[in-house]
Amino acid sequence: MERIVIEVNDRLAKAWRNAPEEKKKAISNSVNISLAKAFQNSDNESYLHFLNELRQEMTAKGLTEEELNDILNEE
């Protein structure tokens, strides 16, 4: 996995620094999925391949199928 930097306001940065690791992992998983949805392209086959890889990675990190589906269905 690769690391990126996203700018947030001071309040969010402080909340992130003070959050427990479990909370950070859950937020990171959610952001990862949200970014994947935002950057989906018209190449359906490569996008589906990417989603399968993402699903495997999130499962390996402890995200259940139900949690993943809940995140994917959020608007």
C-alpha positions in Angstrom: 0.0 0.0 0.0 1.2 3.5 -0.7 0.8 6.5 1.5 -0.6 9.9 0.4 -1.1 13.2 2.2 -4.4 15.0 2.4 -4.7 18.4 4.0 -7.4 18.8 6.7 -8.2 21.5 9.2 -6.4 21.8 12.5 -9.3 20.3 14.5 -9.4 17.1 12.3 -5.6 16.7 12.4 -5.7 16.9 16.2 -8.6 14.4 16.4 -6.6 12.0 14.1 -3.5 12.2 16.2 -5.4 11.5 19.4 -7.6 8.7 17.9 -7.0 5.0 18.9 -5.4 2.8 16.2 -8.5 0.8 15.6 -10.5 4.0 14.8 -7.7 5.2 12.5 -7.8 1.9 10.6 -11.5 2.1 10.2 -11.3 5.6 8.9 -8.5 4.8 6.6 -10.4 1.8 5.2 -13.4 4.1 4.6 -11.4 6.8 3.0 -9.7 4.2 0.8 -13.0 2.9 -0.5 -14.4 6.4 -0.9 -11.4 7.5 -3.0 -11.7 4.3 -5.1 -15.4 5.2 -5.8 -14.5 8.9 -6.6 -11.8 7.9 -9.1 -13.6 5.1 -10.9 -13.2 5.3 -14.6 -15.0 4.1 -17.7 -12.7 1.1 -18.1 -15.1 -1.2 -16.3 -12.8 -4.3 -16.4 -9.8 -2.6 -14.8 -12.1 -0.9 -12.3 -13.6 -4.2 -11.3 -10.2 -5.8 -11.0 -9.1 -2.8 -8.7 -12.2 -3.3 -6.6 -11.5 -7.0 -6.2 -7.9 -6.2 -5.1 -9.2 -3.5 -2.7 -11.8 -6.0 -1.3 -9.0 -8.6 -0.6 -6.8 -6.0 1.0 -9.6 -4.7 3.3 -10.6 -8.2 4.2 -7.0 -8.9 5.2 -7.1 -5.9 7.4 -10.1 -7.2 9.2 -13.0 -5.4 7.4 -15.9 -7.8 7.1 -18.0 -8.3 4.0 -21.0 -6.6 5.7 -18.9 -3.6 6.7 -17.5 -3.3 3.2 -20.9 -3.4 1.7 -22.2 -0.8 4.1 -19.3 1.6 3.2 -19.8 1.0 -0.5 -23.5 1.8 -0.2 -23.0 5.1 1.6 -23.7 8.2 -0.5 
